[in-house]
């Protein structure tokens, strides 16, 4: 799978958020604020996992259909990846 700039930018944004959280911790900011930011990063990670899995699933299913292969296993693997990511 090729990761496009949009997906890479999502990860870079998360990286920036994590650096910001670390700075908040070093500055002894309120725990509620730290937790709020950590929750935002977790949400961003979850959404990014979903985007990557769904994009990859579409590519794999289309490729398998062109080859006349069964797609059931691909779908099961994608669902397992999503479940495992939580």
N, C-alpha and C positions, 0 to 999 in steps of 0.2 A: 504494500500500500504506500502510496506517495502522500506525505503529509503536506497540505497546502499552507500558505502563509497565514490564513485565518486560524488554523489550529495551532500553529507555532506561536502566533501572537497571543492566543489564549494562555498558553503555557508561560510565556514571558510575563504576562500580566500577573499570573499567579506567583511567579518568582518574585516580582516586585512587591506583591502583597505580603509574601512570607518575609522578605527583608524588612518591610515596614513593621511587621509583627515582632520580629526579633529586636528591632530598635525600640519598640514600645516596651518590651520586656526589660531591655537594658536601662530604660528610663523609668522603670518601676511604675508604669501606667496602671490604671485601674483594671482589675481582672475582668470586669464585665466588658470593657472595651477590647481587651485581648481576645476574649472568647467570641465576641461578635465578629471580629476579623477572622479568627480561625474558622468559624462557621461559614463565613463567606468564601474562604478558600476551599473548604470541603465541598461546598455547593458547586463552585467553579470546576473542581476536579471531577465531580460526579457528572456534570453536564458535558465536560470534555470527553470523558470515557464514553458516554452515550453517543456523542457525535462520531468519535473514532470507530466504535463498534458498528454503528448503523451504516456509516460510509463504507467500511470494509465489507459488511454483509451484502450491501447492494452490489459492490464490485464482484464479490465471490459468487453470488447467486446468478448474476448475469453471465459470468464466465462459465459457470457450471451448466446453465441452461443451453448456452451455445454449444457446449460439448455433449449435450444430451445426458448429463449426469444428474443424479438425484441430489436435491438441495436440502433434504430434511436434516442431514447431519450438520450441514453448515449453519442452519438456523438454530439447532440445539446448542452448538458450540458458541454461537453469539449470545444466546440467552444465558448460558453458563458463565460467560465472561462478565456479563452485566450483573448476575447474581453474585459472583465472586468479588466484584469490585465494591460491593456494599458490605 
